[in-house]
Amino acid sequence: MALWDGRFVVESLRVGALAANCVCVADVAEGVAAIFDPGDNAPAIVDTLLRRTVDPKIMGGRGAAAADASASPSAPSPPISATSAATTAASTAATAANTAAVPQSQNQQAEPSPNCDGVRVRVVMIVLTHSHMDHCLAVPQLKKMFPDAKIVMHPNDVAMYNIVPLQCMLFGMPPPEGNMMPPMEVSLADQMDLEISSGLKAKVLHTPGHSPGSVCFYFPELNRLLSGDTLFQGSVGRTDLPGGDMNALSTSIKGKLLPLPDSTIVIPGHGDITTVGQEKSSNPFVQYMAKL
């Protein structure tokens, strides 16, 4: 999923029991980075996405063509129902995620010591596409490691963010460090520009449906969309969790995501990458929504 063009880096890592895609977007020239959806395991995020990925000595041997080749979408997975209720223990665990299970062999790297030594960029923000626990459990640790990083989310998801420890208890998962979440510091709004550096901005797309404050981040210069749990390869976000709304999800996908260029590479909140064009042509949920 990597992009490396000599200045900008986009790289992801699957973290946590539910294999959420945590994404690092960095401007190496200005020495800054943003971490999106740190679902768990802050040390692995720091080691893999910040120390290794953003280290010029490591990335210098990777040309843009080779890196983008690794981002080519794989064949679509079988569609997963976005709204089917959980009836087994396995599907109960999956209610906190929103797509098919991901092999754990693709998940976390070996866990290093929890410090930020050797990190060559300044983490300026910790950004959430939404505040389900599997997308934000590492926020307290990362905030402690990078105290100047701003915590960024849509205000409509703050109430759910503040009860992440309760979410963990309900789904039988360990609570966040300190059993509480640091407060939101930057509030997102639809169509605003999220500026990571002077040369790197994302357009914020408010896409309610999976949750009231779900957002996607579109980087036109990088041809990347971070879709959170709004859009997946072959599926869409479930809407049977608190705050979910299928009509809103349909409106969000049809009005905000489908108009993007077909070539846009989509990094979803779980599972494999895809493109907007691929989902238009093969995703049955998207095809249904497009007709509404």
PANULO-190537 format. One record per residue (C-alpha): residue in one letter; x, y, z negated. Coordinates in steps of 0.25 Angstrom, whole numbers, plus 5000, padded with zeros to 4 digits. Each point is the difference from the previous one (the first is absolute). Example, Ala and Ser with C-alpha at 12.3 -4.5 7.8 and 13.67 -1.06 7.14 Angstrom:
residues 2
<r><type>A</type><east>5049</east><north>4982</north><up>4969</up></r>
<r><type>S</type><east>5006</east><north>5014</north><up>5002</up></r>
END
This chain:
residues 292
<r><type>M</type><east>5000</east><north>5000</north><up>5000</up></r>
<r><type>A</type><east>5012</east><north>5009</north><up>5000</up></r>
<r><type>L</type><east>5002</east><north>5013</north><up>5007</up></r>
<r><type>W</type><east>5014</east><north>5006</north><up>5000</up></r>
<r><type>D</type><east>5003</east><north>5011</north><up>5010</up></r>
<r><type>G</type><east>5013</east><north>5006</north><up>4994</up></r>
<r><type>R</type><east>4992</east><north>5010</north><up>4991</up></r>
<r><type>F</type><east>4986</east><north>4994</north><up>4996</up></r>
<r><type>V</type><east>4998</east><north>4987</north><up>4993</up></r>
<r><type>V</type><east>4987</east><north>4992</north><up>4999</up></r>
<r><type>E</type><east>5001</east><north>4987</north><up>4993</up></r>
<r><type>S</type><east>4990</east><north>4991</north><up>4992</up></r>
<r><type>L</type><east>5001</east><north>4989</north><up>4989</up></r>
<r><type>R</type><east>4990</east><north>4991</north><up>4995</up></r>
<r><type>V</type><east>4998</east><north>5001</north><up>4985</up></r>
<r><type>G</type><east>4992</east><north>4994</north><up>4989</up></r>
<r><type>A</type><east>4991</east><north>4988</north><up>4998</up></r>
<r><type>L</type><east>4991</east><north>5005</north><up>5011</up></r>
<r><type>A</type><east>5011</east><north>5004</north><up>5010</up></r>
<r><type>A</type><east>4997</east><north>5014</north><up>5002</up></r>
<r><type>N</type><east>5009</east><north>5007</north><up>5011</up></r>
<r><type>C</type><east>5008</east><north>5011</north><up>4993</up></r>
<r><type>V</type><east>5006</east><north>5010</north><up>5010</up></r>
<r><type>C</type><east>5012</east><north>5009</north><up>4999</up></r>
<r><type>V</type><east>5000</east><north>5012</north><up>5010</up></r>
<r><type>A</type><east>5013</east><north>5008</north><up>4999</up></r>
<r><type>D</type><east>5007</east><north>5011</north><up>5007</up></r>
<r><type>V</type><east>5014</east><north>4996</north><up>4999</up></r>
<r><type>A</type><east>5006</east><north>5013</north><up>5005</up></r>
<r><type>E</type><east>4993</east><north>5008</north><up>4989</up></r>
<r><type>G</type><east>5002</east><north>4989</north><up>4990</up></r>
<r><type>V</type><east>4985</east><north>4998</north><up>4996</up></r>
<r><type>A</type><east>4990</east><north>4989</north><up>4999</up></r>
<r><type>A</type><east>4986</east><north>4997</north><up>4997</up></r>
<r><type>I</type><east>4995</east><north>4987</north><up>4994</up></r>
<r><type>F</type><east>4986</east><north>4995</north><up>5004</up></r>
<r><type>D</type><east>4992</east><north>4990</north><up>4993</up></r>
<r><type>P</type><east>5010</east><north>4995</north><up>4989</up></r>
<r><type>G</type><east>4992</east><north>4988</north><up>4996</up></r>
<r><type>D</type><east>5009</east><north>4993</north><up>4991</up></r>
<r><type>N</type><east>5015</east><north>4997</north><up>4997</up></r>
<r><type>A</type><east>5007</east><north>5014</north><up>5000</up></r>
<r><type>P</type><east>5014</east><north>4994</north><up>5000</up></r>
<r><type>A</type><east>4998</east><north>4993</north><up>5013</up></r>
<r><type>I</type><east>4994</east><north>5012</north><up>5006</up></r>
<r><type>V</type><east>5012</east><north>5008</north><up>4996</up></r>
<r><type>D</type><east>5010</east><north>4990</north><up>5004</up></r>
<r><type>T</type><east>4994</east><north>4996</north><up>5013</up></r>
<r><type>L</type><east>4993</east><north>5012</north><up>5005</up></r>
<r><type>L</type><east>5009</east><north>5011</north><up>4995</up></r>
<r><type>R</type><east>5014</east><north>4994</north><up>4997</up></r>
<r><type>R</type><east>5001</east><north>4991</north><up>5012</up></r>
<r><type>T</type><east>4990</east><north>5005</north><up>5011</up></r>
<r><type>V</type><east>5004</east><north>5015</north><up>4998</up></r>
<r><type>D</type><east>5015</east><north>4997</north><up>4999</up></r>
<r><type>P</type><east>5007</east><north>5006</north><up>5012</up></r>
<r><type>K</type><east>5011</east><north>4989</north><up>4999</up></r>
<r><type>I</type><east>4989</east><north>4989</north><up>5002</up></r>
<r><type>M</type><east>4991</east><north>5007</north><up>5009</up></r>
<r><type>G</type><east>5011</east><north>5006</north><up>5009</up></r>
<r><type>G</type><east>5001</east><north>4987</north><up>5007</up></r>
<r><type>R</type><east>4985</east><north>4999</north><up>5004</up></r>
<r><type>G</type><east>4996</east><north>5008</north><up>5012</up></r>
<r><type>A</type><east>4986</east><north>5006</north><up>5002</up></r>
<r><type>A</type><east>4997</east><north>4990</north><up>5011</up></r>
<r><type>A</type><east>5004</east><north>4988</north><up>4991</up></r>
<r><type>A</type><east>4992</east><north>5005</north><up>4988</up></r>
<r><type>D</type><east>4988</east><north>5003</north><up>5008</up></r>
<r><type>A</type><east>5000</east><north>4986</north><up>5006</up></r>
<r><type>S</type><east>4998</east><north>4995</north><up>4987</up></r>
<r><type>A</type><east>4988</east><north>5008</north><up>4999</up></r>
<r><type>S</type><east>4993</east><north>4993</north><up>5011</up></r>
<r><type>P</type><east>4986</east><north>4995</north><up>4996</up></r>
<r><type>S</type><east>4999</east><north>4985</north><up>4999</up></r>
<r><type>A</type><east>4989</east><north>4992</north><up>5005</up></r>
<r><type>P</type><east>4987</east><north>5003</north><up>4992</up></r>
<r><type>S</type><east>4996</east><north>4992</north><up>4988</up></r>
<r><type>P</type><east>4986</east><north>4994</north><up>4999</up></r>
<r><type>P</type><east>4990</east><north>5010</north><up>4996</up></r>
<r><type>I</type><east>4997</east><north>5001</north><up>4985</up></r>
<r><type>S</type><east>4986</east><north>5004</north><up>4995</up></r>
<r><type>A</type><east>5001</east><north>5013</north><up>4994</up></r>
<r><type>T</type><east>4988</east><north>4999</north><up>4991</up></r>
<r><type>S</type><east>4998</east><north>4985</north><up>4996</up></r>
<r><type>A</type><east>4999</east><north>4999</north><up>4985</up></r>
<r><type>A</type><east>5011</east><north>4992</north><up>4992</up></r>
<r><type>T</type><east>4995</east><north>4986</north><up>4996</up></r>
<r><type>T</type><east>5013</east><north>4993</north><up>4995</up></r>
<r><type>A</type><east>5011</east><north>5004</north><up>4991</up></r>
<r><type>A</type><east>5009</east><north>5003</north><up>5012</up></r>
<r><type>S</type><east>4990</east><north>5009</north><up>5007</up></r>
<r><type>T</type><east>4998</east><north>5007</north><up>4986</up></r>
<r><type>A</type><east>5015</east><north>5004</north><up>5000</up></r>
<r><type>A</type><east>4998</east><north>5004</north><up>5014</up></r>
<r><type>T</type><east>4990</east><north>5010</north><up>4997</up></r>
<r><type>A</type><east>5010</east><north>5010</north><up>4996</up></r>
<r><type>A</type><east>5007</east><north>4998</north><up>5013</up></r>
<r><type>N</type><east>4992</east><north>5002</north><up>5013</up></r>
<r><type>T</type><east>5005</east><north>4990</north><up>5010</up></r>
<r><type>A</type><east>5006</east><north>4986</north><up>5003</up></r>
<r><type>A</type><east>5010</east><north>4994</north><up>4990</up></r>
<r><type>V</type><east>5014</east><north>5003</north><up>5004</up></r>
<r><type>P</type><east>5011</east><north>4989</north><up>4998</up></r>
<r><type>Q</type><east>5008</east><north>5004</north><up>4988</up></r>
<r><type>S</type><east>5013</east><north>4996</north><up>5007</up></r>
<r><type>Q</type><east>4998</east><north>5013</north><up>5007</up></r>
<r><type>N</type><east>4997</east><north>5008</north><up>4987</up></r>
<r><type>Q</type><east>5011</east><north>5006</north><up>4991</up></r>
<r><type>Q</type><east>5015</east><north>5000</north><up>5000</up></r>
<r><type>A</type><east>5008</east><north>4995</north><up>4988</up></r>
<r><type>E</type><east>4997</east><north>5009</north><up>4989</up></r>
<r><type>P</type><east>5012</east><north>5009</north><up>4997</up></r>
<r><type>S</type><east>5003</east><north>5008</north><up>4988</up></r>
<r><type>P</type><east>4989</east><north>5012</north><up>4998</up></r>
<r><type>N</type><east>5009</east><north>5012</north><up>5003</up></r>
<r><type>C</type><east>5002</east><north>5010</north><up>5011</up></r>
<r><type>D</type><east>5015</east><north>4999</north><up>5001</up></r>
<r><type>G</type><east>5005</east><north>5001</north><up>5014</up></r>
<r><type>V</type><east>4987</east><north>5006</north><up>5006</up></r>
<r><type>R</type><east>5004</east><north>5010</north><up>5011</up></r>
<r><type>V</type><east>4987</east><north>5007</north><up>5001</up></r>
<r><type>R</type><east>4992</east><north>5008</north><up>4991</up></r>
<r><type>V</type><east>4986</east><north>4995</north><up>4998</up></r>
<r><type>V</type><east>4991</east><north>5012</north><up>5001</up></r>
<r><type>M</type><east>4986</east><north>4993</north><up>4999</up></r>
<r><type>I</type><east>4993</east><north>4987</north><up>4997</up></r>
<r><type>V</type><east>4988</east><north>4999</north><up>5008</up></r>
<r><type>L</type><east>4987</east><north>4991</north><up>4999</up></r>
<r><type>T</type><east>4991</east><north>4996</north><up>5012</up></r>
<r><type>H</type><east>4990</east><north>4997</north><up>4989</up></r>
<r><type>S</type><east>5001</east><north>4996</north><up>4985</up></r>
<r><type>H</type><east>4997</east><north>4985</north><up>4999</up></r>
<r><type>M</type><east>5010</east><north>4994</north><up>4991</up></r>
<r><type>D</type><east>5007</east><north>4992</north><up>5010</up></r>
<r><type>H</type><east>5004</east><north>5013</north><up>5007</up></r>
<r><type>C</type><east>5005</east><north>5008</north><up>4988</up></r>
<r><type>L</type><east>5005</east><north>4991</north><up>4988</up></r>
<r><type>A</type><east>5015</east><north>5005</north><up>5003</up></r>
<r><type>V</type><east>4996</east><north>5014</north><up>4999</up></r>
<r><type>P</type><east>5004</east><north>5002</north><up>4985</up></r>
<r><type>Q</type><east>5013</east><north>4993</north><up>5002</up></r>
<r><type>L</type><east>5004</east><north>5008</north><up>5012</up></r>
<r><type>K</type><east>4995</east><north>5013</north><up>4993</up></r>
<r><type>K</type><east>5010</east><north>4997</north><up>4989</up></r>
<r><type>M</type><east>5011</east><north>4997</north><up>5010</up></r>
<r><type>F</type><east>4997</east><north>5013</north><up>5008</up></r>
<r><type>P</type><east>4993</east><north>5010</north><up>4991</up></r>
<r><type>D</type><east>5000</east><north>5011</north><up>5010</up></r>
<r><type>A</type><east>4992</east><north>4991</north><up>5010</up></r>
<r><type>K</type><east>4986</east><north>5005</north><up>5001</up></r>
<r><type>I</type><east>4988</east><north>4991</north><up>4999</up></r>
<r><type>V</type><east>4991</east><north>5002</north><up>5012</up></r>
<r><type>M</type><east>4986</east><north>4994</north><up>5003</up></r>
<r><type>H</type><east>4986</east><north>5005</north><up>5003</up></r>
<r><type>P</type><east>4992</east><north>5005</north><up>4989</up></r>
<r><type>N</type><east>4988</east><north>4991</north><up>5002</up></r>
<r><type>D</type><east>5009</east><north>4988</north><up>4996</up></r>
<r><type>V</type><east>5005</east><north>5006</north><up>4987</up></r>
<r><type>A</type><east>4990</east><north>4994</north><up>4991</up></r>
<r><type>M</type><east>5003</east><north>4986</north><up>5005</up></r>
<r><type>Y</type><east>5015</east><north>5003</north><up>4999</up></r>
<r><type>N</type><east>4998</east><north>5004</north><up>4985</up></r>
<r><type>I</type><east>4995</east><north>4987</north><up>4997</up></r>
<r><type>V</type><east>5010</east><north>4991</north><up>5007</up></r>
<r><type>P</type><east>5003</east><north>4993</north><up>4986</up></r>
<r><type>L</type><east>4986</east><north>4996</north><up>5000</up></r>
<r><type>Q</type><east>5000</east><north>4995</north><up>5014</up></r>
<r><type>C</type><east>5012</east><north>4991</north><up>4996</up></r>
<r><type>M</type><east>4993</east><north>4995</north><up>4988</up></r>
<r><type>L</type><east>4987</east><north>4996</north><up>5009</up></r>
<r><type>F</type><east>5009</east><north>4993</north><up>5010</up></r>
<r><type>G</type><east>5009</east><north>4993</north><up>4990</up></r>
<r><type>M</type><east>5013</east><north>5008</north><up>5005</up></r>
<r><type>P</type><east>5011</east><north>5006</north><up>4991</up></r>
<r><type>P</type><east>4997</east><north>5015</north><up>4997</up></r>
<r><type>P</type><east>5009</east><north>5011</north><up>5005</up></r>
<r><type>E</type><east>5012</east><north>5004</north><up>4992</up></r>
<r><type>G</type><east>4995</east><north>5008</north><up>4988</up></r>
<r><type>N</type><east>4986</east><north>4995</north><up>5002</up></r>
<r><type>M</type><east>4997</east><north>5014</north><up>5007</up></r>
<r><type>M</type><east>5001</east><north>5007</north><up>5013</up></r>
<r><type>P</type><east>5007</east><north>5014</north><up>5001</up></r>
<r><type>P</type><east>4991</east><north>5011</north><up>5005</up></r>
<r><type>M</type><east>4998</east><north>5004</north><up>5014</up></r>
<r><type>E</type><east>5008</east><north>5012</north><up>5004</up></r>
<r><type>V</type><east>4996</east><north>5003</north><up>5015</up></r>
<r><type>S</type><east>4986</east><north>4999</north><up>5005</up></r>
<r><type>L</type><east>4998</east><north>4995</north><up>5014</up></r>
<r><type>A</type><east>4989</east><north>5006</north><up>5009</up></r>
<r><type>D</type><east>4995</east><north>4995</north><up>5014</up></r>
<r><type>Q</type><east>5009</east><north>5006</north><up>5012</up></r>
<r><type>M</type><east>5010</east><north>5006</north><up>4991</up></r>
<r><type>D</type><east>5015</east><north>4998</north><up>5003</up></r>
<r><type>L</type><east>5008</east><north>4993</north><up>4990</up></r>
<r><type>E</type><east>5014</east><north>5005</north><up>5001</up></r>
<r><type>I</type><east>5011</east><north>4990</north><up>4996</up></r>
<r><type>S</type><east>5011</east><north>5009</north><up>5007</up></r>
<r><type>S</type><east>5001</east><north>5012</north><up>5009</up></r>
<r><type>G</type><east>5000</east><north>4990</north><up>5012</up></r>
<r><type>L</type><east>4991</east><north>4989</north><up>4995</up></r>
<r><type>K</type><east>4985</east><north>5002</north><up>4997</up></r>
<r><type>A</type><east>4988</east><north>4991</north><up>5000</up></r>
<r><type>K</type><east>4986</east><north>5004</north><up>5003</up></r>
<r><type>V</type><east>4991</east><north>4995</north><up>4989</up></r>
<r><type>L</type><east>4987</east><north>4993</north><up>5004</up></r>
<r><type>H</type><east>4990</east><north>4998</north><up>4989</up></r>
<r><type>T</type><east>4994</east><north>4987</north><up>5004</up></r>
<r><type>P</type><east>4990</east><north>4996</north><up>4989</up></r>
<r><type>G</type><east>4993</east><north>4987</north><up>5000</up></r>
<r><type>H</type><east>5009</east><north>4990</north><up>4993</up></r>
<r><type>S</type><east>5001</east><north>5010</north><up>4989</up></r>
<r><type>P</type><east>4995</east><north>5014</north><up>4999</up></r>
<r><type>G</type><east>5013</east><north>5006</north><up>5001</up></r>
<r><type>S</type><east>5007</east><north>4991</north><up>5010</up></r>
<r><type>V</type><east>5009</east><north>5008</north><up>5009</up></r>
<r><type>C</type><east>5009</east><north>4996</north><up>5012</up></r>
<r><type>F</type><east>5013</east><north>5007</north><up>5004</up></r>
<r><type>Y</type><east>5003</east><north>5003</north><up>5015</up></r>
<r><type>F</type><east>5014</east><north>5003</north><up>5004</up></r>
<r><type>P</type><east>4998</east><north>5005</north><up>5015</up></r>
<r><type>E</type><east>5015</east><north>5002</north><up>5002</up></r>
<r><type>L</type><east>5003</east><north>4986</north><up>4995</up></r>
<r><type>N</type><east>4988</east><north>4993</north><up>5007</up></r>
<r><type>R</type><east>4996</east><north>4994</north><up>4986</up></r>
<r><type>L</type><east>4987</east><north>4999</north><up>4992</up></r>
<r><type>L</type><east>5000</east><north>4996</north><up>4986</up></r>
<r><type>S</type><east>4986</east><north>4994</north><up>4999</up></r>
<r><type>G</type><east>5000</east><north>4995</north><up>4986</up></r>
<r><type>D</type><east>4988</east><north>4991</north><up>4998</up></r>
<r><type>T</type><east>4991</east><north>5007</north><up>5010</up></r>
<r><type>L</type><east>5005</east><north>4992</north><up>5012</up></r>
<r><type>F</type><east>5007</east><north>4987</north><up>5001</up></r>
<r><type>Q</type><east>5005</east><north>4991</north><up>5012</up></r>
<r><type>G</type><east>4987</east><north>4993</north><up>5004</up></r>
<r><type>S</type><east>4992</east><north>5005</north><up>4988</up></r>
<r><type>V</type><east>4996</east><north>5012</north><up>4992</up></r>
<r><type>G</type><east>4999</east><north>5004</north><up>4985</up></r>
<r><type>R</type><east>4990</east><north>4993</north><up>4992</up></r>
<r><type>T</type><east>4989</east><north>5009</north><up>4994</up></r>
<r><type>D</type><east>4994</east><north>4991</north><up>4989</up></r>
<r><type>L</type><east>5009</east><north>5006</north><up>4989</up></r>
<r><type>P</type><east>4996</east><north>5012</north><up>4992</up></r>
<r><type>G</type><east>4999</east><north>5012</north><up>5008</up></r>
<r><type>G</type><east>5000</east><north>4993</north><up>5013</up></r>
<r><type>D</type><east>4990</east><north>5004</north><up>5012</up></r>
<r><type>M</type><east>5000</east><north>4993</north><up>5013</up></r>
<r><type>N</type><east>4993</east><north>5011</north><up>5007</up></r>
<r><type>A</type><east>5011</east><north>5010</north><up>4995</up></r>
<r><type>L</type><east>5010</east><north>4990</north><up>5005</up></r>
<r><type>S</type><east>4994</east><north>4998</north><up>5013</up></r>
<r><type>T</type><east>4999</east><north>5016</north><up>5002</up></r>
<r><type>S</type><east>5015</east><north>5001</north><up>4995</up></r>
<r><type>I</type><east>5006</east><north>4990</north><up>5010</up></r>
<r><type>K</type><east>4991</east><north>5004</north><up>5012</up></r>
<r><type>G</type><east>5002</east><north>5015</north><up>4997</up></r>
<r><type>K</type><east>5015</east><north>5001</north><up>4995</up></r>
<r><type>L</type><east>5008</east><north>4988</north><up>5005</up></r>
<r><type>L</type><east>4994</east><north>4995</north><up>5013</up></r>
<r><type>P</type><east>5003</east><north>5014</north><up>5007</up></r>
<r><type>L</type><east>5015</east><north>4998</north><up>4997</up></r>
<r><type>P</type><east>5009</east><north>4996</north><up>5011</up></r>
<r><type>D</type><east>4999</east><north>4985</north><up>5004</up></r>
<r><type>S</type><east>5015</east><north>4999</north><up>4998</up></r>
<r><type>T</type><east>4999</east><north>5004</north><up>4986</up></r>
<r><type>I</type><east>5007</east><north>4990</north><up>4991</up></r>
<r><type>V</type><east>4992</east><north>4997</north><up>4988</up></r>
<r><type>I</type><east>5006</east><north>4996</north><up>4986</up></r>
<r><type>P</type><east>4988</east><north>4995</north><up>4992</up></r>
<r><type>G</type><east>4999</east><north>4998</north><up>4985</up></r>
<r><type>H</type><east>5002</east><north>4985</north><up>5001</up></r>
<r><type>G</type><east>5004</east><north>4990</north><up>5011</up></r>
<r><type>D</type><east>5007</east><north>5003</north><up>5013</up></r>
<r><type>I</type><east>5001</east><north>5012</north><up>5009</up></r>
<r><type>T</type><east>4991</east><north>5003</north><up>5012</up></r>
<r><type>T</type><east>4997</east><north>5011</north><up>5009</up></r>
<r><type>V</type><east>4987</east><north>5008</north><up>5002</up></r>
<r><type>G</type><east>4999</east><north>4995</north><up>5014</up></r>
<r><type>Q</type><east>5001</east><north>4985</north><up>4995</up></r>
<r><type>E</type><east>4989</east><north>5002</north><up>4990</up></r>
<r><type>K</type><east>4991</east><north>5007</north><up>5010</up></r>
<r><type>S</type><east>5002</east><north>4988</north><up>5009</up></r>
<r><type>S</type><east>5000</east><north>4988</north><up>4990</up></r>
<r><type>N</type><east>4994</east><north>5004</north><up>4987</up></r>
<r><type>P</type><east>4985</east><north>4996</north><up>4999</up></r>
<r><type>F</type><east>4997</east><north>5010</north><up>4989</up></r>
<r><type>V</type><east>5006</east><north>5011</north><up>5007</up></r>
<r><type>Q</type><east>4993</east><north>4997</north><up>5013</up></r>
<r><type>Y</type><east>4987</east><north>4999</north><up>4992</up></r>
<r><type>M</type><east>5002</east><north>5014</north><up>4993</up></r>
<r><type>A</type><east>5004</east><north>5006</north><up>5014</up></r>
<r><type>K</type><east>4986</east><north>4997</north><up>5005</up></r>
<r><type>L</type><east>4993</east><north>5006</north><up>4988</up></r>
END
